[in-house]
Every structure is written in C-alpha cells, then in structure tokens.
C-alpha cells in the first residue's frame, strides 16, 4: 500500500529511515550497488522526497506488524 513520506530520522546505526503517513517507518539506505538512493545523504535530498510515496510493506501485509 502506497504511503506518503512525512519525515525522516536515523536509527541507532545512523541509517536513514522514512516516516510514513500511516505511522510505520521504512529504511531508505543508500548502499550501492544494491540500493541506489543518493538523495538520502543530503538534507535537501530528503526534503525533496517529502510527500513522495513508498510501498509500506507492513500496511500491505508483506511483513508481520510488530
């Protein structure tokens, strides 16, 4: 289920996590070549993604909720 990004925070390992409108969170790592998200490493890049939608795996039932 697509959910809008409403903010970002870093986890205990300093990886970036997107806060979603549904209340869930999703990692948005820049870890080439597996995950190519260079926008996440700058404040301007993260601000530019506010409102963008990500597929929430928890809302979609692909991951058991905690």
ABEGO torsion letter per residue (X at the ends): XBBBBAEBBBBAAGBBBBBBAAGBBBBBBBBOAABBBAAAABAAAAAAABGBBBBBAAAAGABBBX
